Amino acid sequence: MTHLADFNSGHTYFRYDEPGRRTVRQLPNGAVTYTGYDAASQTTSVFNRASNMDALPCVYYQYNDDGLPTKQAGTAGFSASGSMSRRSWWVDGGAHVREIPSGEGADAR
């Protein structure tokens, strides 16, 4: 793990995988971002956690055989009841958006 020291705000820590892609970033306030990649080094997921380990907005990406993005799915925030809502965006030139209710699970993506 490497880190960057900022004497005004503290230390930011980074972790990298074998090919040198940043996989973890921890901010001075304790918030953490985890980034996943496919074999072509394209970002497949960005998962965020607050310092108290609450989930923050996250995004998942899918690509076609040409490496172009075809789908994004992720959390869009919290509802009034405190449950997390998810939305799915299809990148097809038409910007179709469909909200996925929290109980539908990963199969709905």
N, C-alpha and C positions, 0 to 999 in steps of 0.2 A: 504494500500500500504506500502511495506517495501522498504528500500533502503540500498545500500552499498556505503560508502563514500571512495573515493580514493582522497587523498589530491593533487595528481599530475594531475588528469584528471577530477575530479568532482564527481557527484553522479549518480549512476545507480539505477533506481527505478524498483520494481517488484510488480506485482499484481497476486494473486492466487485465484482460485475458491474454492468452499466449500470442495471438496475432497483434496485440497492442491496442485493442478496442476498449474504450472506457466502459466498464460494466457497473461500477458503483461510484456514486458521488455523495458524500455526506457533508452538509453545510454546517457552519458553526452553531446554528440553532438546533442541530440534531436531526433535521429533515434529511431523508435519504432517497435517492433516485437510483433504481436498478434498470439497466438497459440490456435487452437481449438482441441477438443477431442471428441471421441465418448463415449458411455456408458461403454466400456471396457477400457477406459483411453488410447486408442491409438490415436496418433496424426492424425488429419484429415486435418488440414490446418496450414500453417505458412505464415503469411501475413506481409510484411515489408513496412514501410513508412520512407522516409527521413524526416529530420527536417522541410523541406519546404512542407511536405505532398505529395511529388511525390511518386508514387508507385515504389517500388524496387522489385526484383525477389520474387515470391511467389510460394508455392507448395501446392497441394491438394493431399490427399491420400485416396485410397479405399482399403478395406480389404475383404477377403472372410469369410465364416462362421467359418473357423478354425483360424481366426485372422491373416492370412498371407497376406502381401501386394499383391494386384493384379493390381493396376494402380496408376500412379503418373501423375499429370498434373499441369502445372504451367507456369508462365511467364519466359522467358529466356533472357530478356533484351530489349533494344530499337533498332529499325531499323534505317536506315539512315534518314528516313523521320520523325523520332521522335515518331512514333507509337510503341506500345509495341507488340512484337511477343510472341506467346505462343507455347510451345511444349508439346507433350504428350508422356509418356513413359509407355509401358506395361511391367510389370514384369511377364514374362511367361517363363523365361529361355532363351529366344531368344533375349532379349533387343531390341525389335522393337521400332523405334522412328518415329513419324510423326509430322511434323510441322502443327499447326493449324493457318490459317490466322486470323488476329486480328478481322475481321468483322464477323466471324462465331458464336461467342457467346458460352455460356456454353453448349449448346446442342451438340457441336462438341466434347466435352470431353468425 
